[in-house]
């Protein structure tokens, strides 16, 4: 966009962004049809966004997870989900997929790790979670490179002393 230091790629190319949003919507619909709860998708979105350091997506998907019924406690311990004991086997499988897709350049799932996923997920669920993790990674990269701002939301509570809401 003219006049801004950074190009908001979603605003600059709204048709492409709309196509990406349509793919995400299709993934959510198919996931629901195959028994993947919306909270599970939001956990995938949050975990990938944590790893990638995407403040905008973390802010957005924290709000969406809370609206879908996720607890603040589980969101708080998500970076240490393996040690928390608070997640179901399906959620843990989804988080493994989120981490594998996000960190694909660092390492690949072993055959044993992949077999564990197949114990807890149907083939359709596994495929849809790979798609979901891939899409949030794409959105993370777009938001990070566009420098999308995080805006204050009153429903999240008071700002810490000394901070100011983004304008």
C-alpha positions as CSV (number, residue, x, y, z in Angstrom):
1,X,0.0,0.0,0.0
2,X,1.3,3.4,-0.9
3,X,2.5,5.5,2.0
4,X,3.4,2.6,4.3
5,X,7.0,1.4,4.9
6,X,5.9,-2.2,4.6
7,X,3.7,-3.7,2.0
8,X,0.7,-5.5,3.5
9,X,0.7,-8.3,1.0
10,X,-2.9,-9.2,1.9
11,X,-4.1,-5.7,1.1
12,X,-1.8,-5.4,-2.0
13,X,-3.1,-8.7,-3.5
14,X,-6.6,-9.2,-2.0
15,X,-7.5,-11.9,-4.6
16,X,-4.6,-14.1,-3.6
17,X,-5.3,-13.5,0.1
18,X,-8.9,-14.4,-0.5
19,X,-7.9,-17.6,-2.2
20,X,-5.7,-18.5,0.8
21,X,-8.6,-17.7,3.2
22,X,-10.9,-19.9,1.1
23,X,-8.4,-22.8,1.4
24,X,-8.3,-22.3,5.2
25,X,-12.1,-22.3,5.3
26,X,-12.3,-25.5,3.3
27,X,-9.8,-27.1,5.7
28,X,-11.9,-26.1,8.7
29,X,-15.1,-27.5,7.1
30,X,-13.4,-30.8,6.1
31,X,-11.8,-31.1,9.5
32,X,-15.2,-30.7,11.2
33,X,-16.6,-33.4,8.9
34,X,-13.8,-35.7,9.9
35,X,-14.1,-35.1,13.7
36,X,-11.4,-32.6,14.3
37,X,-12.6,-30.1,16.9
38,X,-12.1,-26.4,16.1
39,X,-10.0,-26.1,19.3
40,X,-7.5,-28.6,17.9
41,X,-7.1,-26.5,14.8
42,X,-6.5,-23.4,16.9
43,X,-3.9,-25.3,18.9
44,X,-2.1,-26.0,15.7
45,X,-2.4,-22.4,14.7
46,X,-1.0,-21.2,18.0
47,X,1.9,-23.7,18.2
48,X,3.1,-22.9,14.7
49,X,2.8,-19.2,15.4
50,X,4.7,-19.5,18.6
51,X,7.6,-21.3,16.8
52,X,7.6,-18.7,14.0
53,X,7.3,-15.7,16.3
54,X,4.3,-14.3,14.6
55,X,2.8,-11.8,17.1
56,X,-0.2,-11.0,14.9
57,X,-1.2,-14.6,14.4
58,X,-0.6,-15.4,18.1
59,X,-2.9,-12.5,19.0
60,X,-5.6,-13.5,16.5
61,X,-5.6,-17.3,17.3
62,X,-5.4,-16.8,21.0
63,X,-8.7,-14.9,20.7
64,X,-10.2,-17.5,18.4
65,X,-9.1,-20.4,20.7
66,X,-10.6,-18.8,23.7
67,X,-13.9,-18.2,21.8
68,X,-13.8,-21.9,20.8
69,X,-13.7,-22.9,24.4
70,X,-9.9,-23.3,25.0
71,X,-8.7,-22.6,28.5
72,X,-6.2,-19.8,29.3
73,X,-4.2,-22.4,31.3
74,X,-3.6,-24.7,28.3
75,X,-2.7,-21.8,26.0
76,X,-0.2,-20.7,28.6
77,X,1.5,-24.1,28.8
78,X,1.3,-24.8,25.0
79,X,5.1,-24.3,24.5
80,X,5.7,-27.1,27.0
81,X,2.7,-29.2,26.0
82,X,4.7,-32.5,26.2
83,X,5.4,-31.9,29.9
84,X,2.0,-30.6,30.9
85,X,-0.1,-33.7,30.7
86,X,-3.1,-31.4,29.8
87,X,-3.6,-32.5,26.2
88,X,-5.4,-35.5,24.7
89,X,-3.6,-37.9,22.4
90,X,-5.3,-36.4,19.3
91,X,-4.3,-32.9,20.4
92,X,-0.7,-34.2,21.0
93,X,-0.7,-35.7,17.5
94,X,-1.9,-32.4,16.1
95,X,0.8,-30.5,17.9
96,X,3.4,-33.0,16.6
97,X,2.2,-32.3,13.1
98,X,2.3,-28.5,13.7
99,X,5.9,-28.7,14.9
100,X,7.0,-31.1,12.1
101,X,5.5,-28.8,9.4
102,X,6.9,-25.7,11.0
103,X,10.4,-27.1,11.5
104,X,10.6,-29.2,8.4
105,X,13.9,-27.6,7.4
106,X,15.4,-28.7,10.8
107,X,14.3,-32.3,10.9
108,X,11.8,-34.7,9.5
109,X,9.5,-37.1,11.4
110,X,11.0,-40.5,11.8
111,X,9.0,-43.6,10.7
112,X,8.3,-44.4,14.4
113,X,7.0,-40.8,15.0
114,X,4.8,-41.1,11.9
115,X,3.5,-44.4,13.1
116,X,2.5,-42.8,16.4
117,X,0.4,-40.2,14.5
118,X,-1.4,-42.9,12.6
119,X,-2.3,-44.6,15.9
120,X,-4.3,-41.6,17.0
121,X,-5.5,-40.1,13.7
122,X,-7.4,-41.3,10.6
123,X,-5.6,-40.7,7.3
124,X,-8.1,-37.9,6.5
125,X,-7.4,-36.3,9.9
126,X,-3.7,-36.5,9.4
127,X,-3.9,-35.0,5.9
128,X,-6.1,-32.2,7.1
129,X,-3.8,-31.3,10.0
130,X,-0.8,-31.2,7.7
131,X,-2.8,-28.8,5.5
132,X,-3.9,-26.7,8.5
133,X,-0.3,-26.5,9.7
134,X,0.9,-25.6,6.2
135,X,-1.6,-22.8,5.9
136,X,-0.8,-21.2,9.2
137,X,2.9,-21.3,8.4
138,X,2.1,-19.4,5.1
139,X,-0.1,-16.9,7.0
140,X,2.7,-16.4,9.6
141,X,5.2,-15.6,6.9
142,X,2.9,-13.1,5.3
143,X,2.1,-11.4,8.6
144,X,5.7,-11.3,9.7
145,X,7.0,-9.9,6.4
146,X,4.1,-7.4,6.2
147,X,4.7,-6.3,9.8
148,X,1.0,-6.6,10.6
149,X,0.4,-4.8,13.9
150,X,-1.1,-6.3,17.0
151,X,-4.0,-4.1,18.3
152,X,-5.1,-3.9,21.8
153,X,-8.3,-5.9,22.7
154,X,-10.2,-5.0,25.8
155,X,-11.5,-8.5,26.4
156,X,-7.9,-9.6,27.0
157,X,-7.7,-7.4,30.1
158,X,-5.6,-4.4,31.2
159,X,-2.3,-3.6,29.5
160,X,0.8,-4.1,31.6
161,X,2.1,-0.9,33.3
162,X,4.1,1.2,31.0
163,X,2.9,-0.3,27.7
164,X,0.6,1.4,25.3
165,X,-1.8,0.0,22.7
166,X,-0.7,-0.1,19.1
167,X,-2.6,2.4,17.0
